[in-house]
Amino acid sequence: MSKILIGDDDRELCELLADYLSFEGLQVEQVHDGEAVLARLRDGTPRPDVLVLDVMLPGRSGLDTLRELRVQHRLPVIMLSGRGEPVDRVIGLELGADDYLSKPCLPRELLARVRAQLRRQRLEGVGELMLGVLRLLPSERRAYVEGCELNLTGAEFSLLLALMQRVGEVIDKSSLTRAALGRELERFDRSIDMRVSRLRHKLTEASDRSPRIDAIRGSGYVLLPHGAATS
């Protein structure tokens, strides 16, 4: 049974979401502040499969909690925010959130987002992939360049995996959004472009022999081996 951890100080909402998700066959835990989220991830018990994290938490905010947990954890994170501020969404995505929902949200919509993250993890259970100095271990959700591990978020890993599975092919943004974020591309949505930019930076920083990601105007993105001709 998949485990979901909800970090939100709105206890009534937590109970509502927990009841709904439990009825749909998920195991749900609740904590109500950022320190408790981090403590749960450090306690040695099996980690949750998905974290649902509120932006506005008492003490350590959800964004600060996300920043801290991304140092060691790659689990998918869905952010919730009652403020609805675009800057919250941008900062959350930049810090490594895998998805974002504004509050109040329908429990059914959250369930769909959670299932999308779980489905994405299952689809990544393929064998080792290599491209030059880049090596991916999908079953472990780890990536290495010249033997050194890349510090990737869950969405960045899924994006890189989608590109690695179709090296040299142009993949449209809608397909990459579904693969990396588990949802459909929205109008004026720049989330996938932001993640491509961050992934490019990490690959380049790791080695000047890393594969590169080219943007194909009006089409999408393509992963090419180091030294390949420009698309």
N, C-alpha and C positions, 0 to 999 in steps of 0.2 A: 504494500500500500504506500503510495506516495505521501511524503510528509511536507506540510506547509507550515511555515512559521510566520505569524502576523505580529508585527511590531507597531502598535498604535495605542495612544493613551485614551482613546475614546472606547471605553469598555463596552458600552452598549453596542457600538458598531462592531467591535470585535466579536461579541457574542452572536450577533446577526450573521456576520460573515462565516464564523466558525460553524454555526448550525447548518448553514446552506452548503458549505463545502464538505462538511462531514456527511450530510445526506447524500452528496454526490460521490461518496466513496473515498474521500481524502482524509488523511489523518492531520489534524490541525492543533498547533500549539499557539499560545498567546503570551506575549510579554508587552510591557507598557512603557518602556523607556529605552533609550539608546544603549545605556550600559548593560541592561538586561539582554538586549539582542546580542551584543558582543560576548557577554558571559555565556550565553547559550551556545554560541559557535565555538567557544573554547573549552566546554565542559567535558569533552571526550566522548560523548554519546554520538550516535550516527547523526550527521548533519541533515538539516532539512533539504528537500529537493528544490524548493522555491521559497524565497523570502518576500513577503509583502510588507513594505516599510513606509510609514508615514513621514512626510517631510517635517511636520511640526511636532516634534517630540519634546517633552520637558527635559531640562538639563542639556544633554548632548543631542543636538538636532539630528533629524534623519539624514541630512546631507553630510554632517560630520561623521555620523555612524557609517554611512556608505563609504566615505573616504577612508576610514580606518579599516573596515572589513575587507576592502579591495586590496589591501597590502598582502593578505594571506588567502583570501577566499574567492573562488570563481563562481559560486552558486548564482543562479539567475535571481535578479532583484527587480521586483515591480514596485515602483514608487507611487504613493498616494499623496495628493495635495488638495487641501480644502481652499487654498488661496486662489488657485487657478491662474497664477502668474506665469507668463511664458518664461521668465528668467529661471523659475524653479525647474521647469522642464529641461531647459538648456543646461543648467548647472548639473542637474541629476544625470543627464545623459553623458555629459563630459566626464563626470566622476565614475561612470561605469554602470549606471542603471541599464537594465535590459528592456524595460518598458515603463510606461507612465500612465497613470489614470487620475483624472480630476475627481474630487469628492464634491457632492455625493455621487457614488457610482452604483450601478445595479449589480447585485451579487452575481447575476448571470453573466454580466460582462467580465467581471473579475475572474469568474470560473473559466470563461473562454480564454482569457489571457494566460491564466495559470496552465491550462491544458496545452496551450500553444508552446509554452516554455518546456513542459514535460515532453511533448511530442518532439520538439527540436533536439532534446537530449538523447532520446531514443534513436533518432535518425543518424546521430553522430557515431553510433557504434560500429564503425568500419575499421579496416586495418590501417596500418601505418602508411603515411603519404610522404613522398620526398620530392623536392624540387630544388636542385642545386644544394645550397647550404641550409635550406629550410626543411625541417622535419616536423611532421604533425603526428601526434598520437591521439586520435579522436576518442578512443575508449577512456583515456585519462584526462581528456580536455587540456592537453599540454602541447606547446609548440616550442621548438628549439631552432636557433640559428647558430651554426658553427659550434654546436654542443652546449650553448648557453640558453637557458630557458627565457622565453619572452614573458613578460608580465602582461597578460591580456585579460580583459574582462570577458564575461561569458558571451556577450554579443559580438565582441571583436573576434573571439575564437570562431564563433559560428560563421561570421562573415568570411574569415580567412579560409575556413573549411569549404564553404560554398565555392569560393574562387579556385581553391586547390583541386576540387573535384572536376573542374572544367577549365583547366589551364589552357590559355590561348583563345578561349571563347568569350565573346562579349556577353555579359549577363546584365539584363535590364534591372533598373532600380526596384521595380515592384517585386521581382523574384528574390533579389538580395534582401529586401525588407522582410519578406516572408521567412526566408531562411535564417536571417540573423536576429530578427525581433519577434517572429512568430505572429505577425499581424499584417494587415494590408497597408500599402503606401497611401498616406493621406494627402490631400491637396496642400500645397506649400510646405510639405514635410521635408525637412533637410536632415533628418536624423541619420540616414544612411550615409549621406555625404560627410557629416561630422565624423562618423566612425571610420570611414575610409581614410579621411585625413589623419586621424590619430593612429590608425594601423600603418599607414605609410611611414609616419614619423618613427614608429617603433621598429619597423623593419630596417629603415635606413640607419637609425641609431645603432642597431645591433651589428650591422656589417654593411660595408659598401659593395658587397657581392650578393646581397639579398635580392630575391625576385622583386619586381616592381609592379605597381598597380597603375594602369593607365585609364584615364577617363576618356570615353568615346562620346563626343558631343551628341546629345539627343538620343543616345542609345543606352549607355550604362558604363560598366567597368570591366576590365579584363586583367587577369594576372599573367605576367610574362616572365620567363626566365631572365636572369641577369645577362645582359649583353644582347638580348633579342632586339630586333629592329623595332623602332617606334611604330605603334599602331596607326 
